[in-house]
Amino acid sequence: MSKDDLELDEDFIDEDDEPIVEAEPPAASRNTLAKRRAIDNLLHERRLNKELADYDYDLD
């Protein structure tokens, strides 16, 4: 069968007229995302502290 052989029923009525509601992500994935963000923030802070330590002058 080719695509031309298919006939679409134009009188088709979708019985599921309810709007599609996206499900919230499971708590485990939200928890994992929060942990990942915390780790990313700590790593970023370490990188900034290392860059700051690389300066030759005293900030005091």
C-alpha positions as CSV (number, residue, x, y, z in Angstrom):
1,M,0.0,0.0,0.0
2,S,1.3,3.4,-0.8
3,K,0.3,6.7,0.9
4,D,-2.1,7.4,-2.0
5,D,-4.1,4.3,-1.3
6,L,-5.0,5.4,2.2
7,E,-8.4,7.1,2.6
8,L,-9.0,9.3,5.6
9,D,-12.4,9.5,7.2
10,E,-13.1,13.2,7.3
11,D,-16.2,12.7,9.5
12,F,-14.0,11.3,12.2
13,I,-15.0,12.7,15.6
14,D,-12.5,12.4,18.4
15,E,-14.3,11.1,21.5
16,D,-11.5,12.3,23.8
17,D,-12.2,16.0,23.7
18,E,-10.5,16.4,27.1
19,P,-7.4,18.6,26.9
20,I,-4.1,16.9,27.3
21,V,-2.6,17.7,30.7
22,E,1.1,17.2,31.0
23,A,2.0,15.2,34.1
24,E,4.4,16.7,36.6
25,P,7.8,15.1,36.7
26,P,8.1,12.4,39.4
27,A,9.5,13.5,42.7
28,A,12.7,11.5,42.1
29,S,13.6,13.4,39.0
30,R,12.9,16.7,40.7
31,N,15.1,15.6,43.6
32,T,17.8,14.6,41.2
33,L,17.6,17.9,39.4
34,A,17.9,19.8,42.7
35,K,20.9,17.7,43.6
36,R,22.5,18.3,40.2
37,R,22.0,22.1,40.6
38,A,23.5,22.1,44.0
39,I,26.6,20.2,42.7
40,D,26.9,22.6,39.8
41,N,26.7,25.6,42.1
42,L,29.5,24.1,44.3
43,L,31.7,23.4,41.4
44,H,31.1,27.0,40.0
45,E,32.0,28.4,43.4
46,R,35.2,26.3,43.5
47,R,36.2,27.6,40.0
48,L,35.6,31.2,41.1
49,N,37.7,30.7,44.3
50,K,40.5,29.1,42.3
51,E,40.5,32.1,39.8
52,L,40.5,34.5,42.7
53,A,43.4,32.6,44.3
54,D,45.4,32.9,41.1
55,Y,45.6,36.7,41.3
56,D,49.0,38.0,42.5
57,Y,47.8,40.9,44.5
58,D,46.2,41.0,48.0
59,L,42.6,42.2,48.1
60,D,42.7,43.4,51.7
